[in-house]
Amino acid sequence: MAAMAGEEYARIYSWGNDPKRKGDYELASPSEPLDLPQTLLEPLLIRYATLNGFKVRWDTKFVSFKQEPEGGVTTTLFDKVTNQTYTVRSKYLFGCDGARSPIVQQLGLPMIIRPGQGRATNILLEADMSHLMENRMGNLHWVLTPDKATSEHSWIGCFRMVKPWHEWLCIVFQSPNAEKKIWQESDYVDRVRELIGDDSVDFKIKGISYWNINETAAEEYSRGDVFALGDAVHRHPPNHGLGSNTCIQDAHNLAWKVAYVDKGYAGKELLSSYNAERQPVGLDVVTQANASLRNHAKIWQILGNMEPTIEKRMKSFNVLKEDSEAGRARRQELAEGLRRINREEHGLGIEMNQRYTSSAVFKSDQGASPTFATDSLEYYHPTTYPGARLPHVWLTRTIPEKPISTLDLAGKGQFALFTGIGGQGWRDAARKVSEKLGVPISVHSIGFRQEWEDQYLDWSKIRGVEESGCVLARPDYFVAWRSQQWEADSAEKLETVFRDLLSRKE
């Protein structure tokens, strides 16, 4: 659009709002997508942490760490209030310290650093634009102004809704040749007003922050007892909305493994699977997010914004309106460009199609991994093949009650084993393995007149094993192993699988 109150160039659906894609999202998860900006999420996390016994050390700076020969880490910290330096001894150190991570720097993790795509500025605004949203309701609005002179510090604009419809993040991209400097709030006021395009809208700038558009990922996520996660090891633009999600997934993957090692359920070798599983995911997200931002740049070019002068920009833009071969070709370019952006905004596959290969996944008896029938970035392909996410299916009781997802039966710090008619032996086998190894295992039978009814027969279509077989899910909802059917040696095989998964040598 030309401004929040201006002409619109084009629009696309996003995140399952396309009527043709709603079902894909509903089938993928029991939860609805939630658009929760980091500024609103972090206070919730901090509140939960402080109310549940976690110490949050404000005004504290990391100085250095030392890995001890006998194991564990000694970390030196500086209290900026008291000006005192002190040390903390811990079994592990987790570097969740962002894109400038000093922990990653000291650890010496090798980085894959590709050319970035410039700098951007986040401007947090209070601005009531509810009257503008009635006919263009959305939470992400790109504003391109080929007909106006633009400052080097605010070339392209994007409004991202924070609180409907009075708090916004105005993201402005610096021009490719912009001087690297810190701009003042006063430098942005006129440009923000221009991007809003309605002088009746009063706005207040609440904060300004700068960021580099990186394409950087660590080759390794850990060494010894120090583990890095989140933006410390994968740095990319916010395209696909996978920043916080990928960080949380890193933590979820690592947390259950650390807990299992700490409680004696698993050997310490289990922790090496964190890097093996999450590093390829982080690199893929970094690569795809940057590729998608470049797709946006193609739209900017099609709409004339890459030309150096207003005259040339408008000449390029006006080709779109021509009844000519050039006009038809340009409109086709725009349609193709929007198709690429739509693929990003409905990238359910890159969100859900992770496939882990590590010592914490048992797949030596599984055969080849299933291939994707459709675009693996755009479409989710649920499967119980080991290393994939446990598929979501709604279940209920024989006398129907509130449905429950297979995902809600899994997790909660334990392994979950799913079986069906003829698989009763798995229950006894799981109990014996749990008693012998100390590992918590829940067992759930799904099928006709079983513990859980497969109401729409969705589980039978997706489970990938016979009724007497089993699907074993890890505490982080990923499939650890599956068996096609119950056999005479299945109890022994289950123990072997657990020992292998958990690096249990005794």
KEMARDREN-51075 format. One record per residue (C-alpha): x, y, z. Coordinates in steps of 0.02 Angstrom, whole numbers, plus 50000, padded with zeros to 5 digits. Example, Ala and Ser with C-alpha at 12.3 -4.5 7.8 and 13.67 -1.06 7.14 Angstrom:
REM KEMARDREN-51075
east = 50615&north = 49775&up = 50390
east = 50684&north = 49947&up = 50357
***
This chain:
REM KEMARDREN-51075
east = 50000&north = 50000&up = 50000
east = 50052&north = 50181&up = 49977
east = 50014&north = 50223&up = 50161
east = 49911&north = 50149&up = 50301
east = 49773&north = 50266&up = 50242
east = 49824&north = 50262&up = 50059
east = 49797&north = 50161&up = 49902
east = 49822&north = 49974&up = 49909
east = 49931&north = 49884&up = 49782
east = 49890&north = 49704&up = 49827
east = 49850&north = 49590&up = 49972
east = 49870&north = 49407&up = 50018
east = 49801&north = 49293&up = 50153
east = 49917&north = 49235&up = 50292
east = 49936&north = 49100&up = 50424
east = 49789&north = 48990&up = 50381
east = 49664&north = 49129&up = 50344
east = 49657&north = 49077&up = 50163
east = 49494&north = 48976&up = 50150
east = 49589&north = 48846&up = 50047
east = 49717&north = 48821&up = 50187
east = 49615&north = 48832&up = 50348
east = 49594&north = 48644&up = 50356
east = 49782&north = 48615&up = 50342
east = 49811&north = 48718&up = 50498
east = 49668&north = 48638&up = 50596
east = 49732&north = 48464&up = 50555
east = 49910&north = 48507&up = 50604
east = 49882&north = 48558&up = 50785
east = 49751&north = 48562&up = 50923
east = 49800&north = 48743&up = 50955
east = 49755&north = 48896&up = 50854
east = 49899&north = 49005&up = 50791
east = 49936&north = 49148&up = 50910
east = 50016&north = 49310&up = 50855
east = 50109&north = 49361&up = 51013
east = 50249&north = 49489&up = 50993
east = 50406&north = 49467&up = 51095
east = 50370&north = 49626&up = 51194
east = 50211&north = 49544&up = 51261
east = 50280&north = 49367&up = 51279
east = 50433&north = 49406&up = 51384
east = 50340&north = 49488&up = 51530
east = 50231&north = 49331&up = 51540
east = 50384&north = 49219&up = 51546
east = 50470&north = 49327&up = 51676
east = 50314&north = 49330&up = 51785
east = 50299&north = 49140&up = 51778
east = 50483&north = 49118&up = 51817
east = 50484&north = 49233&up = 51967
east = 50325&north = 49156&up = 52038
east = 50397&north = 48981&up = 52023
east = 50561&north = 48999&up = 52113
east = 50678&north = 49049&up = 51972
east = 50805&north = 49184&up = 52011
east = 50807&north = 49323&up = 51882
east = 50965&north = 49425&up = 51905
east = 50930&north = 49597&up = 51834
east = 51071&north = 49721&up = 51799
east = 51194&north = 49578&up = 51786
east = 51325&north = 49562&up = 51650
east = 51410&north = 49403&up = 51593
east = 51600&north = 49417&up = 51603
east = 51671&north = 49245&up = 51565
east = 51658&north = 49059&up = 51601
east = 51776&north = 48916&up = 51637
east = 51738&north = 48733&up = 51606
east = 51807&north = 48633&up = 51751
east = 51912&north = 48476&up = 51719
east = 51801&north = 48372&up = 51832
east = 51644&north = 48436&up = 51745
east = 51531&north = 48584&up = 51768
east = 51556&north = 48769&up = 51733
east = 51611&north = 48918&up = 51837
east = 51537&north = 49079&up = 51770
east = 51598&north = 49253&up = 51816
east = 51464&north = 49387&up = 51825
east = 51466&north = 49574&up = 51860
east = 51328&north = 49658&up = 51962
east = 51305&north = 49830&up = 51885
east = 51213&north = 49896&up = 52038
east = 51341&north = 49851&up = 52171
east = 51491&north = 49852&up = 52052
east = 51541&north = 49682&up = 52119
east = 51607&north = 49533&up = 52023
east = 51558&north = 49359&up = 52081
east = 51556&north = 49179&up = 52018
east = 51421&north = 49048&up = 52000
east = 51459&north = 48862&up = 51991
east = 51337&north = 48756&up = 51890
east = 51327&north = 48588&up = 51805
east = 51293&north = 48672&up = 51638
east = 51295&north = 48844&up = 51558
east = 51160&north = 48888&up = 51431
east = 51199&north = 49031&up = 51314
east = 51030&north = 49109&up = 51274
east = 51112&north = 49280&up = 51260
east = 51057&north = 49339&up = 51088
east = 51136&north = 49382&up = 50923
east = 51289&north = 49465&up = 51002
east = 51316&north = 49315&up = 51116
east = 51480&north = 49333&up = 51213
east = 51459&north = 49152&up = 51269
east = 51464&north = 49091&up = 51088
east = 51615&north = 49203&up = 51058
east = 51711&north = 49135&up = 51207
east = 51658&north = 48957&up = 51166
east = 51731&north = 48982&up = 50992
east = 51587&north = 48904&up = 50898
east = 51620&north = 48910&up = 50711
east = 51491&north = 49016&up = 50620
east = 51417&north = 49010&up = 50445
east = 51412&north = 49194&up = 50400
east = 51332&north = 49243&up = 50235
east = 51314&north = 49422&up = 50170
east = 51178&north = 49515&up = 50265
east = 51038&north = 49619&up = 50190
east = 51070&north = 49786&up = 50273
east = 51000&north = 49869&up = 50428
east = 50826&north = 49903&up = 50493
east = 50748&north = 50005&up = 50633
east = 50604&north = 49954&up = 50746
east = 50496&north = 50102&up = 50800
east = 50368&north = 50056&up = 50933
east = 50216&north = 50169&up = 50916
east = 50056&north = 50212&up = 51003
east = 49936&north = 50260&up = 50864
east = 49749&north = 50230&up = 50856
east = 49720&north = 50170&up = 50677
east = 49562&north = 50071&up = 50712
east = 49463&north = 50177&up = 50588
east = 49585&north = 50125&up = 50450
east = 49568&north = 49940&up = 50484
east = 49384&north = 49913&up = 50444
east = 49418&north = 49872&up = 50261
east = 49600&north = 49821&up = 50270
east = 49609&north = 49720&up = 50429
east = 49776&north = 49636&up = 50446
east = 49925&north = 49629&up = 50561
east = 50063&north = 49657&up = 50434
east = 50060&north = 49801&up = 50311
east = 50202&north = 49842&up = 50190
east = 50207&north = 50025&up = 50141
east = 50297&north = 50074&up = 49980
east = 50306&north = 50254&up = 49922
east = 50381&north = 50265&up = 49747
east = 50303&north = 50438&up = 49724
east = 50392&north = 50516&up = 49873
east = 50569&north = 50564&up = 49918
east = 50635&north = 50444&up = 50049
east = 50768&north = 50467&up = 50181
east = 50911&north = 50344&up = 50185
east = 50863&north = 50292&up = 50362
east = 50681&north = 50248&up = 50317
east = 50671&north = 50188&up = 50138
east = 50540&north = 50048&up = 50147
east = 50412&north = 50036&up = 50287
east = 50313&north = 49896&up = 50368
east = 50181&north = 49910&up = 50505
east = 50162&north = 49759&up = 50617
east = 50014&north = 49758&up = 50736
east = 50060&north = 49737&up = 50920
east = 49893&north = 49775&up = 51005
east = 49741&north = 49798&up = 50894
east = 49729&north = 49933&up = 50836
east = 49823&north = 50059&up = 50940
east = 50000&north = 49991&up = 50963
east = 50112&north = 49955&up = 50815
east = 50289&north = 49914&up = 50770
east = 50341&north = 50021&up = 50623
east = 50490&north = 49936&up = 50543
east = 50588&north = 50045&up = 50423
east = 50726&north = 49977&up = 50313
east = 50876&north = 50084&up = 50278
east = 50923&north = 50113&up = 50097
east = 51064&north = 50004&up = 50030
east = 51186&north = 50150&up = 50035
east = 51133&north = 50221&up = 50204
east = 51267&north = 50286&up = 50321
east = 51291&north = 50177&up = 50474
east = 51245&north = 50291&up = 50618
east = 51122&north = 50309&up = 50761
east = 50975&north = 50413&up = 50706
east = 50872&north = 50516&up = 50828
east = 50685&north = 50502&up = 50863
east = 50657&north = 50670&up = 50779
east = 50729&north = 50600&up = 50617
east = 50585&north = 50477&up = 50604
east = 50433&north = 50582&up = 50651
east = 50396&north = 50652&up = 50477
east = 50426&north = 50485&up = 50392
east = 50311&north = 50391&up = 50512
east = 50175&north = 50522&up = 50482
east = 50200&north = 50500&up = 50294
east = 50188&north = 50310&up = 50307
east = 50026&north = 50324&up = 50408
east = 49956&north = 50445&up = 50280
east = 49820&north = 50519&up = 50392
east = 49864&north = 50681&up = 50482
east = 49719&north = 50655&up = 50603
east = 49810&north = 50507&up = 50681
east = 49912&north = 50561&up = 50831
east = 50057&north = 50447&up = 50873
east = 50185&north = 50430&up = 51009
east = 50353&north = 50347&up = 50984
east = 50383&north = 50232&up = 51134
east = 50551&north = 50162&up = 51084
east = 50677&north = 50140&up = 50944
east = 50796&north = 49995&up = 50916
east = 50913&north = 49950&up = 50775
east = 50954&north = 49779&up = 50704
east = 51056&north = 49702&up = 50566
east = 50975&north = 49585&up = 50440
east = 51088&north = 49436&up = 50468
east = 51108&north = 49269&up = 50381
east = 51212&north = 49183&up = 50511
east = 51207&north = 49012&up = 50594
east = 51324&north = 48915&up = 50706
east = 51402&north = 48755&up = 50639
east = 51397&north = 48683&up = 50816
east = 51281&north = 48721&up = 50960
east = 51382&north = 48654&up = 51106
east = 51550&north = 48607&up = 51175
east = 51576&north = 48515&up = 51338
east = 51450&north = 48574&up = 51467
east = 51410&north = 48737&up = 51378
east = 51259&north = 48742&up = 51262
east = 51204&north = 48888&up = 51153
east = 51026&north = 48911&up = 51091
east = 50909&north = 49038&up = 51016
east = 50972&north = 49192&up = 50924
east = 51146&north = 49155&up = 50988
east = 51160&north = 49018&up = 50857
east = 51036&north = 49068&up = 50721
east = 51014&north = 49248&up = 50665
east = 50893&north = 49297&up = 50529
east = 50754&north = 49420&up = 50481
east = 50578&north = 49389&up = 50551
east = 50506&north = 49318&up = 50390
east = 50398&north = 49163&up = 50423
east = 50383&north = 49218&up = 50605
east = 50502&north = 49080&up = 50660
east = 50619&north = 49178&up = 50774
east = 50546&north = 49151&up = 50948
east = 50470&north = 48985&up = 50893
east = 50638&north = 48914&up = 50842
east = 50717&north = 48977&up = 51004
east = 50583&north = 48894&up = 51109
east = 50602&north = 48732&up = 51011
east = 50789&north = 48733&up = 51046
east = 50751&north = 48748&up = 51232
east = 50617&north = 48612&up = 51228
east = 50735&north = 48493&up = 51138
east = 50876&north = 48522&up = 51262
east = 50775&north = 48534&up = 51423
east = 50709&north = 48356&up = 51431
east = 50880&north = 48286&up = 51388
east = 50967&north = 48384&up = 51525
east = 50830&north = 48333&up = 51648
east = 50847&north = 48149&up = 51601
east = 51036&north = 48152&up = 51620
east = 51022&north = 48247&up = 51785
east = 50897&north = 48120&up = 51855
east = 51001&north = 47972&up = 51798
east = 50876&north = 47913&up = 51668
east = 51002&north = 47938&up = 51527
east = 51188&north = 47937&up = 51496
east = 51272&north = 48104&up = 51465
east = 51301&north = 48056&up = 51283
east = 51116&north = 48096&up = 51255
east = 51160&north = 48280&up = 51261
east = 51260&north = 48267&up = 51100
east = 51097&north = 48237&up = 51007
east = 51046&north = 48418&up = 51040
east = 51171&north = 48484&up = 50914
east = 51136&north = 48344&up = 50790
east = 50949&north = 48381&up = 50790
east = 50936&north = 48569&up = 50808
east = 51082&north = 48636&up = 50705
east = 51009&north = 48581&up = 50537
east = 50842&north = 48658&up = 50586
east = 50921&north = 48824&up = 50633
east = 51020&north = 48833&up = 50472
east = 50865&north = 48794&up = 50370
east = 50766&north = 48932&up = 50456
east = 50906&north = 49059&up = 50430
east = 50919&north = 49013&up = 50246
east = 50733&north = 49016&up = 50211
east = 50696&north = 49176&up = 50308
east = 50828&north = 49269&up = 50207
east = 50767&north = 49194&up = 50044
east = 50591&north = 49253&up = 50085
east = 50651&north = 49430&up = 50122
east = 50734&north = 49432&up = 49952
east = 50565&north = 49385&up = 49878
east = 50496&north = 49544&up = 49958
east = 50636&north = 49643&up = 49876
east = 50575&north = 49579&up = 49707
east = 50403&north = 49653&up = 49745
east = 50487&north = 49818&up = 49789
east = 50573&north = 49815&up = 49621
east = 50414&north = 49772&up = 49525
east = 50326&north = 49921&up = 49607
east = 50467&north = 50038&up = 49557
east = 50548&north = 50067&up = 49725
east = 50723&north = 50016&up = 49673
east = 50744&north = 50159&up = 49550
east = 50852&north = 50307&up = 49606
east = 50733&north = 50452&up = 49572
east = 50547&north = 50487&up = 49594
east = 50529&north = 50513&up = 49406
east = 50607&north = 50343&up = 49366
east = 50512&north = 50257&up = 49507
east = 50344&north = 50321&up = 49446
east = 50386&north = 50279&up = 49266
east = 50424&north = 50101&up = 49319
east = 50268&north = 50093&up = 49431
east = 50152&north = 50158&up = 49294
east = 50199&north = 50014&up = 49179
east = 50083&north = 49909&up = 49288
east = 49934&north = 50011&up = 49225
east = 49975&north = 50001&up = 49040
east = 49872&north = 49908&up = 48911
east = 50031&north = 49844&up = 48829
east = 50142&north = 49692&up = 48820
east = 50257&north = 49773&up = 48948
east = 50108&north = 49805&up = 49062
east = 50044&north = 49628&up = 49048
east = 50218&north = 49558&up = 49080
east = 50240&north = 49670&up = 49233
east = 50071&north = 49621&up = 49306
east = 50118&north = 49439&up = 49281
east = 50280&north = 49473&up = 49374
east = 50179&north = 49549&up = 49516
east = 50063&north = 49398&up = 49522
east = 50213&north = 49280&up = 49529
east = 50295&north = 49386&up = 49662
east = 50138&north = 49381&up = 49769
east = 50132&north = 49192&up = 49747
east = 50307&north = 49181&up = 49821
east = 50256&north = 49290&up = 49968
east = 50098&north = 49186&up = 49994
east = 50209&north = 49032&up = 50004
east = 50301&north = 49117&up = 50147
east = 50145&north = 49171&up = 50240
east = 50073&north = 48995&up = 50227
east = 50238&north = 48906&up = 50259
east = 50162&north = 48774&up = 50372
east = 50291&north = 48649&up = 50312
east = 50444&north = 48742&up = 50372
east = 50358&north = 48760&up = 50540
east = 50312&north = 48576&up = 50560
east = 50415&north = 48463&up = 50447
east = 50572&north = 48444&up = 50552
east = 50653&north = 48273&up = 50535
east = 50781&north = 48228&up = 50668
east = 50924&north = 48106&up = 50644
east = 51026&north = 48072&up = 50800
east = 51065&north = 47947&up = 50936
east = 50899&north = 47999&up = 51018
east = 50800&north = 47930&up = 50870
east = 50795&north = 47743&up = 50833
east = 50769&north = 47715&up = 50647
east = 50892&north = 47577&up = 50598
east = 50745&north = 47455&up = 50577
east = 50629&north = 47575&up = 50486
east = 50679&north = 47578&up = 50304
east = 50682&north = 47736&up = 50199
east = 50602&north = 47896&up = 50261
east = 50441&north = 47942&up = 50170
east = 50458&north = 48074&up = 50036
east = 50355&north = 48232&up = 50022
east = 50212&north = 48226&up = 49896
east = 50194&north = 48415&up = 49894
east = 50301&north = 48568&up = 49932
east = 50387&north = 48533&up = 50099
east = 50400&north = 48718&up = 50141
east = 50218&north = 48758&up = 50112
east = 50131&north = 48598&up = 50168
east = 50146&north = 48494&up = 50326
east = 50170&north = 48308&up = 50298
east = 50122&north = 48216&up = 50457
east = 50202&north = 48047&up = 50485
east = 50251&north = 47933&up = 50628
east = 50420&north = 47895&up = 50549
east = 50550&north = 47912&up = 50688
east = 50622&north = 48087&up = 50698
east = 50461&north = 48172&up = 50644
east = 50336&north = 48265&up = 50753
east = 50202&north = 48158&up = 50834
east = 50047&north = 48193&up = 50727
east = 49898&north = 48278&up = 50806
east = 49735&north = 48178&up = 50803
east = 49578&north = 48209&up = 50906
east = 49526&north = 48063&up = 51017
east = 49380&north = 48035&up = 51134
east = 49298&north = 47901&up = 51242
east = 49170&north = 47768&up = 51194
east = 49036&north = 47879&up = 51270
east = 49095&north = 48042&up = 51191
east = 49169&north = 48173&up = 51303
east = 49280&north = 48323&up = 51271
east = 49405&north = 48272&up = 51136
east = 49589&north = 48261&up = 51178
east = 49736&north = 48271&up = 51060
east = 49869&north = 48138&up = 51044
east = 49989&north = 48280&up = 51087
east = 49902&north = 48308&up = 51254
east = 49929&north = 48124&up = 51297
east = 50115&north = 48143&up = 51263
east = 50246&north = 48257&up = 51340
east = 50243&north = 48310&up = 51523
east = 50419&north = 48246&up = 51551
east = 50386&north = 48067&up = 51499
east = 50388&north = 47952&up = 51349
east = 50219&north = 47904&up = 51277
east = 50185&north = 47738&up = 51191
east = 50032&north = 47725&up = 51077
east = 49962&north = 47556&up = 51027
east = 49794&north = 47475&up = 50984
east = 49698&north = 47311&up = 50979
east = 49820&north = 47166&up = 50996
east = 49954&north = 47276&up = 51072
east = 49917&north = 47241&up = 51254
east = 50091&north = 47168&up = 51275
east = 50166&north = 47340&up = 51254
east = 50087&north = 47397&up = 51417
east = 50173&north = 47261&up = 51518
east = 50335&north = 47285&up = 51422
east = 50332&north = 47473&up = 51453
east = 50300&north = 47446&up = 51638
east = 50449&north = 47328&up = 51653
east = 50564&north = 47446&up = 51557
east = 50507&north = 47591&up = 51665
east = 50542&north = 47494&up = 51825
east = 50711&north = 47431&up = 51763
east = 50777&north = 47594&up = 51692
east = 50680&north = 47717&up = 51798
east = 50609&north = 47804&up = 51645
east = 50429&north = 47870&up = 51653
east = 50323&north = 47795&up = 51513
east = 50137&north = 47818&up = 51484
east = 50041&north = 47694&up = 51374
east = 49885&north = 47735&up = 51274
east = 49779&north = 47612&up = 51174
east = 49682&north = 47684&up = 51027
east = 49548&north = 47590&up = 50930
east = 49375&north = 47515&up = 50934
east = 49322&north = 47498&up = 51116
east = 49497&north = 47535&up = 51175
east = 49549&north = 47664&up = 51304
east = 49534&north = 47799&up = 51171
east = 49415&north = 47798&up = 51022
east = 49483&north = 47848&up = 50853
east = 49324&north = 47944&up = 50819
east = 49353&north = 47990&up = 50638
east = 49479&north = 47850&up = 50603
east = 49614&north = 47982&up = 50580
east = 49741&north = 47890&up = 50688
east = 49718&north = 47729&up = 50590
east = 49759&north = 47825&up = 50431
east = 49915&north = 47908&up = 50499
east = 49989&north = 47791&up = 50630
east = 50096&north = 47699&up = 50501
east = 50093&north = 47534&up = 50598
east = 49974&north = 47388&up = 50622
east = 49844&north = 47391&up = 50761
east = 49958&north = 47286&up = 50873
east = 50108&north = 47394&up = 50833
east = 50167&north = 47545&up = 50931
east = 50224&north = 47724&up = 50909
east = 50343&north = 47790&up = 51042
east = 50348&north = 47978&up = 51070
east = 50484&north = 48072&up = 51164
east = 50447&north = 48203&up = 51298
east = 50466&north = 48339&up = 51165
east = 50327&north = 48263&up = 51056
east = 50445&north = 48191&up = 50925
east = 50432&north = 48008&up = 50874
east = 50577&north = 47909&up = 50946
east = 50535&north = 47738&up = 50871
east = 50392&north = 47634&up = 50804
east = 50360&north = 47448&up = 50784
east = 50247&north = 47377&up = 50649
east = 50167&north = 47245&up = 50761
east = 50181&north = 47153&up = 50926
east = 50295&north = 47002&up = 50910
east = 50372&north = 46873&up = 51026
east = 50530&north = 46975&up = 51052
east = 50447&north = 47145&up = 51062
east = 50473&north = 47165&up = 51250
east = 50660&north = 47138&up = 51231
east = 50664&north = 47254&up = 51080
east = 50580&north = 47393&up = 51178
east = 50714&north = 47385&up = 51313
east = 50850&north = 47384&up = 51180
east = 50773&north = 47537&up = 51099
east = 50764&north = 47633&up = 51262
east = 50944&north = 47591&up = 51307
east = 50998&north = 47652&up = 51136
east = 50892&north = 47810&up = 51139
east = 50951&north = 47860&up = 51312
east = 51134&north = 47808&up = 51292
east = 51116&north = 47683&up = 51434
east = 51268&north = 47570&up = 51433
east = 51237&north = 47470&up = 51593
***
